[in-house]
Amino acid sequence: MRTTVGIIGAGPAGLLLARLLHNAGIDSVVLESRDRAYVERRQRAGILEQGTVDVLRAAGAGERMDREGLRHDGIELRFDRTRHRVDFPALTGGKSVMVYAQTEVCKDLIALQIEEGGPLLFEAEALAVEGADTDTPRIRFRHQGAEDVLECDYVVGCDGFWGVARRAIPAELSRTFERTYPFGWLGILADAAPSHDELVYARHDRGFALLSMRSPSVSRLYLQVPEGTDAEAWSDEEIWDELERRFETADDWRLERGPITQKSVTPMRSFVHEPMRHGRLFLAGDAAHIVPPTGAKGLNLAVGDVVTFARALVHRRETGSAELLDAYSATCLRRVWQAERFSYDMTTLLHRAPDATPFDDRLQVARLRRIASSRAAETDLAEAYTGFPVG
Ligand SMILES: Cc1cc2nc3c(=O)[nH]c(=O)nc-3n(C[C@H](O)[C@H](O)[C@H](O)COP(=O)(O)OP(=O)(O)OC[C@H]3O[C@@H](n4cnc5c(N)ncnc54)[C@H](O)[C@@H]3O)c2cc1C
């Protein structure tokens, strides 16, 4: 099998890249180790930055998002039983975000790829990337019980944190930067109307809580829990009681309860692999970097990477110059580190570390009050939340 761009992984990064390349008349093959149903069901991110929304629309993948997604013009910060709304358009010159689940983005892109795009092979597991530093890189993979080889001009590893692509970069050329946090998020999906029409980020002495939503009838809620917590150790009632405590306000706001349909715990990690390119192998999305979900940046970073790669490849075809491909890693990493900084800031602003002292508690509240009282501080948050420019 032969193609111009071999893509490993059909998460948001791999699927969007295949779409962008298809639109530019460049052929690709996507290899995905899981089956279609699994990829379409995997609950993860839900906030699309303005730039991501624009990219999906321009790629012809925004029709259902525009119909069913929920445009959000702000978030609420909740601390000390008070509420403060951050108004995105007023602070950023008109930007907003879209609540539209990653599962739906993936479903839309898969449907388009199958109807119009190149091959997308499910249950095709990449085993190794070979010859990354040659002009003829290859992906060795297993599909339907048989091993095969995909010969490529370029390989893009969109295979997430646990994928194989990153391993093809020699250790002596790699640097990793990492931080793990001593807590995770217990996330639930519930058949309950969202109790607020925008996301609520709550800082509480018992820990962080986030109110989010998937649709007008489905809530997505999170609780900070100790690292290593088993989701099943929490009964549904305990979860609702704890959410109620952490979201409590001095006014008559009430939390809407409903049947919990899914529960899971997400660990929190910051991770960056440098460089994001080795020869003709490019890493994109979680394969190269992870952010804690507090800043809602993971999916949006993945989108930025593949847009940067697609532009660079089109530039190469149109001008013969590899300058943008050569600059890929540095270009992406500038944006990645801004997202790492923001995600870290949001995480340390809102979560209570197990060893937090009363001094740390006061500092957190002072930082939140600063955001609530200074337009400059609030603008900084709004600009980062609605997204950094790609490129
Ligand atoms: C549990 C969880 C919850 C999250 N919640 C949020 C959130 O609330 N907000 C937020 O912004 N971000 C969140 N994220 C992060 C966000 O979902 C990711 O940043 C995003 O999925 C990155 O997309 P990706 O395409 O780079 O990687 P992925 O979505 O991980 O896709 C990688 C794909 O590669 C496939 N693959 C792996 N290995 C191979 C192989 N050897 N061969 C072939 N295919 C392979 C995988 O099956 C997968 O389909 C969450 C992540 C996780 C894990």
The ligand as an SDF file (V2000), in Angstrom:
LIG
                    3D

 53 58  0  0  0  0  0  0  0  0999 V2000
  -10.2000   10.6040   29.5150 C   0  0  0  0  0  0  0  0  0  0  0  0
   -9.8750   11.9150   28.8350 C   0  0  0  0  0  0  0  0  0  0  0  0
  -10.6780   13.0550   29.0580 C   0  0  0  0  0  0  0  0  0  0  0  0
  -10.3930   14.2650   28.4370 C   0  0  0  0  0  0  0  0  0  0  0  0
  -11.1760   15.3630   28.6890 N   0  0  0  0  0  0  0  0  0  0  0  0
  -10.8730   16.5330   28.0820 C   0  0  0  0  0  0  0  0  0  0  0  0
  -11.6380   17.6910   28.2970 C   0  0  0  0  0  0  0  0  0  0  0  0
  -12.5890   17.6850   29.0600 O   0  0  0  0  0  0  0  0  0  0  0  0
  -11.2620   18.8380   27.6470 N   0  0  0  0  0  0  0  0  0  0  0  0
  -10.1930   18.8760   26.7810 C   0  0  0  0  0  0  0  0  0  0  0  0
   -9.8970   19.9020   26.1710 O   0  0  0  0  0  0  0  0  0  0  0  0
   -9.4740   17.7920   26.5580 N   0  0  0  0  0  0  0  0  0  0  0  0
   -9.7790   16.6360   27.1760 C   0  0  0  0  0  0  0  0  0  0  0  0
   -9.0390   15.5570   26.9320 N   0  0  0  0  0  0  0  0  0  0  0  0
   -7.9700   15.6930   25.9740 C   0  0  0  0  0  0  0  0  0  0  0  0
   -8.4960   15.5880   24.5280 C   0  0  0  0  0  0  0  0  0  0  0  0
   -9.5350   14.6610   24.4670 O   0  0  0  0  0  0  0  0  0  0  0  0
   -7.3160   15.1910   23.6640 C   0  0  0  0  0  0  0  0  0  0  0  0
   -6.3830   16.2440   23.7340 O   0  0  0  0  0  0  0  0  0  0  0  0
   -7.6910   14.8800   22.2250 C   0  0  0  0  0  0  0  0  0  0  0  0
   -8.3880   13.6760   22.1570 O   0  0  0  0  0  0  0  0  0  0  0  0
   -6.4250   14.7970   21.3700 C   0  0  0  0  0  0  0  0  0  0  0  0
   -6.7430   14.2760   20.1270 O   0  0  0  0  0  0  0  0  0  0  0  0
   -5.7130   13.3550   19.3460 P   0  0  0  0  0  0  0  0  0  0  0  0
   -6.3640   13.0660   18.0430 O   0  0  0  0  0  0  0  0  0  0  0  0
   -4.3770   13.9850   19.3740 O   0  0  0  0  0  0  0  0  0  0  0  0
   -5.5520   12.0430   20.2320 O   0  0  0  0  0  0  0  0  0  0  0  0
   -6.6160   10.9070   20.6160 P   0  0  0  0  0  0  0  0  0  0  0  0
   -7.9710   11.4720   20.7080 O   0  0  0  0  0  0  0  0  0  0  0  0
   -6.0390   10.2050   21.7980 O   0  0  0  0  0  0  0  0  0  0  0  0
   -6.6090    9.9420   19.3740 O   0  0  0  0  0  0  0  0  0  0  0  0
   -5.5500    9.0570   19.1290 C   0  0  0  0  0  0  0  0  0  0  0  0
   -6.0850    7.9250   18.2990 C   0  0  0  0  0  0  0  0  0  0  0  0
   -5.0030    7.0730   17.9190 O   0  0  0  0  0  0  0  0  0  0  0  0
   -5.4010    5.7280   18.0740 C   0  0  0  0  0  0  0  0  0  0  0  0
   -4.1740    4.9200   18.2320 N   0  0  0  0  0  0  0  0  0  0  0  0
   -3.3610    4.8440   19.3160 C   0  0  0  0  0  0  0  0  0  0  0  0
   -2.3370    4.0170   19.0750 N   0  0  0  0  0  0  0  0  0  0  0  0
   -2.4960    3.5680   17.8040 C   0  0  0  0  0  0  0  0  0  0  0  0
   -1.7730    2.6630   16.9820 C   0  0  0  0  0  0  0  0  0  0  0  0
   -0.6410    2.0720   17.4260 N   0  0  0  0  0  0  0  0  0  0  0  0
   -2.2150    2.4170   15.7350 N   0  0  0  0  0  0  0  0  0  0  0  0
   -3.3530    3.0090   15.2700 C   0  0  0  0  0  0  0  0  0  0  0  0
   -4.0880    3.8610   16.0210 N   0  0  0  0  0  0  0  0  0  0  0  0
   -3.6680    4.1430   17.2630 C   0  0  0  0  0  0  0  0  0  0  0  0
   -6.3030    5.7500   19.2920 C   0  0  0  0  0  0  0  0  0  0  0  0
   -7.1680    4.6320   19.3490 O   0  0  0  0  0  0  0  0  0  0  0  0
   -7.0590    7.0460   19.0680 C   0  0  0  0  0  0  0  0  0  0  0  0
   -8.2270    6.8710   18.3080 O   0  0  0  0  0  0  0  0  0  0  0  0
   -9.2920   14.3450   27.5650 C   0  0  0  0  0  0  0  0  0  0  0  0
   -8.4950   13.2230   27.3440 C   0  0  0  0  0  0  0  0  0  0  0  0
   -8.7540   12.0260   27.9760 C   0  0  0  0  0  0  0  0  0  0  0  0
   -7.8600   10.8370   27.7470 C   0  0  0  0  0  0  0  0  0  0  0  0
  1  2  1  0
  2  3  1  0
  2 52  2  0
  3  4  2  0
  4  5  1  0
  4 50  1  0
  5  6  2  0
  6  7  1  0
  6 13  1  0
  7  8  2  0
  7  9  1  0
  9 10  1  0
 10 11  2  0
 10 12  1  0
 12 13  2  0
 13 14  1  0
 14 15  1  0
 14 50  1  0
 15 16  1  0
 16 17  1  0
 16 18  1  0
 18 19  1  0
 18 20  1  0
 20 21  1  0
 20 22  1  0
 22 23  1  0
 23 24  1  0
 24 25  2  0
 24 26  1  0
 24 27  1  0
 27 28  1  0
 28 29  2  0
 28 30  1  0
 28 31  1  0
 31 32  1  0
 32 33  1  0
 33 34  1  0
 33 48  1  0
 34 35  1  0
 35 36  1  0
 35 46  1  0
 36 37  1  0
 36 45  1  0
 37 38  2  0
 38 39  1  0
 39 40  1  0
 39 45  2  0
 40 41  1  0
 40 42  2  0
 42 43  1  0
 43 44  2  0
 44 45  1  0
 46 47  1  0
 46 48  1  0
 48 49  1  0
 50 51  2  0
 51 52  1  0
 52 53  1  0
M  END
$$$$
